[in-house]
């Protein structure tokens, strides 16, 4: 969420974070602890989200004083890459596009069948990468839906923009606010993946921004919104 808020602020908007879920880091189970201890045995590490980037840094910092040589670090998009603050290399992003499928398309061109891949993700994430060979999926956090108390729904108007960081966050935002904000569906909505569009009613104005960077935000909102 921080990356999206920062991107919209950098693009000139008054942007505020509205957490519709709480994040709980999970203790490493024995297999995951061994994967961190054997990090130098992996060729590729994939960060599936900004939260995954933060949690991965936390579990690696105390175990590896220096990033192991030969281990390549990947992110599903620029927002996730920017969220990584660890001592490893700057995460590489997909050659084209954003998201798991885009990164898979890149990885299939560079991965050898014998190379091991570690996917840092949340409880319900990272499954798409299991199509690649020698993948270990390391679950680092869980998400719990929540309804924020600020700002008061009556202060929102049709000229405001709601940005949804994922398909699940859109669903949770609808649960929290669709009945409370008088003009909720007249507002403009920003979604970060095409799947989220299916949860918008007919007639909703929306923008699709795959990577929350200031340039992408300015370009998308400078155009007319699409209609479902």
HURAJO-V585066 format. One record per backbone hydrogen bond with DSSP energy under -1.0 kcal/mol. CO is the residue of the C=O (numbers start at 1). NH is the residue of the N-H. E is the energy in kcal/mol with one decimal. If there is no record, write none. Layout:
# HURAJO-V585066
co=CO nh=NH e=E
co=CO nh=NH e=E
This chain:
# HURAJO-V585066
co=1 nh=5 e=-2.5
co=2 nh=6 e=-2.6
co=3 nh=7 e=-2.2
co=4 nh=8 e=-2.3
co=5 nh=9 e=-2.4
co=6 nh=10 e=-2.6
co=7 nh=11 e=-1.3
co=8 nh=13 e=-2.5
co=9 nh=12 e=-1.7
co=13 nh=15 e=-1.2
co=20 nh=146 e=-2.1
co=22 nh=144 e=-2.4
co=24 nh=142 e=-2.0
co=29 nh=33 e=-2.6
co=30 nh=34 e=-1.9
co=31 nh=35 e=-2.1
co=32 nh=36 e=-2.1
co=33 nh=37 e=-2.1
co=34 nh=38 e=-2.1
co=36 nh=39 e=-1.5
co=38 nh=41 e=-2.7
co=39 nh=42 e=-1.8
co=43 nh=72 e=-3.2
co=44 nh=118 e=-2.6
co=45 nh=74 e=-3.1
co=46 nh=120 e=-3.1
co=47 nh=76 e=-1.4
co=49 nh=53 e=-2.1
co=50 nh=54 e=-2.2
co=51 nh=55 e=-2.7
co=52 nh=56 e=-2.6
co=53 nh=57 e=-2.0
co=54 nh=58 e=-1.8
co=55 nh=59 e=-1.8
co=56 nh=60 e=-1.6
co=57 nh=61 e=-2.4
co=60 nh=63 e=-1.5
co=60 nh=64 e=-2.3
co=68 nh=71 e=-1.3
co=72 nh=45 e=-2.6
co=73 nh=92 e=-2.8
co=74 nh=47 e=-2.4
co=76 nh=99 e=-3.1
co=77 nh=81 e=-2.3
co=78 nh=82 e=-2.6
co=79 nh=83 e=-1.1
co=92 nh=75 e=-3.0
co=99 nh=103 e=-2.2
co=100 nh=104 e=-2.7
co=101 nh=105 e=-2.0
co=102 nh=106 e=-1.3
co=103 nh=107 e=-2.8
co=104 nh=108 e=-2.4
co=106 nh=109 e=-1.2
co=107 nh=110 e=-1.4
co=107 nh=111 e=-2.8
co=112 nh=115 e=-1.8
co=116 nh=43 e=-2.2
co=116 nh=44 e=-1.8
co=117 nh=136 e=-2.7
co=118 nh=46 e=-3.0
co=119 nh=138 e=-3.2
co=120 nh=48 e=-1.8
co=121 nh=140 e=-3.0
co=122 nh=125 e=-1.2
co=126 nh=129 e=-1.1
co=127 nh=130 e=-1.9
co=128 nh=131 e=-1.2
co=129 nh=132 e=-1.8
co=134 nh=117 e=-2.9
co=136 nh=119 e=-3.0
co=138 nh=121 e=-2.3
co=140 nh=26 e=-2.8
co=141 nh=123 e=-1.6
co=142 nh=24 e=-2.6
co=144 nh=22 e=-2.8
co=152 nh=155 e=-2.3
co=153 nh=156 e=-1.7
co=157 nh=160 e=-1.6
co=160 nh=188 e=-1.4
co=162 nh=190 e=-3.2
co=166 nh=170 e=-1.9
co=167 nh=171 e=-2.0
co=168 nh=172 e=-2.3
co=169 nh=173 e=-2.4
co=170 nh=174 e=-2.4
co=171 nh=175 e=-2.0
co=172 nh=176 e=-2.1
co=173 nh=177 e=-2.7
co=174 nh=178 e=-1.8
co=177 nh=180 e=-1.0
co=177 nh=181 e=-2.6
co=181 nh=184 e=-1.8
co=183 nh=186 e=-1.2
co=188 nh=162 e=-2.5
co=189 nh=207 e=-2.3
co=190 nh=164 e=-3.0
co=191 nh=209 e=-2.5
co=193 nh=196 e=-1.1
co=194 nh=197 e=-1.1
co=195 nh=198 e=-1.1
co=196 nh=199 e=-1.9
co=197 nh=200 e=-2.0
co=201 nh=204 e=-1.9
co=204 nh=228 e=-1.8
co=205 nh=189 e=-2.2
co=206 nh=226 e=-2.3
co=207 nh=191 e=-2.8
co=211 nh=213 e=-2.3
co=213 nh=217 e=-2.5
co=214 nh=218 e=-2.5
co=215 nh=219 e=-2.3
co=216 nh=220 e=-2.4
co=217 nh=221 e=-2.5
co=218 nh=222 e=-1.0
co=220 nh=223 e=-1.2
co=226 nh=206 e=-2.6
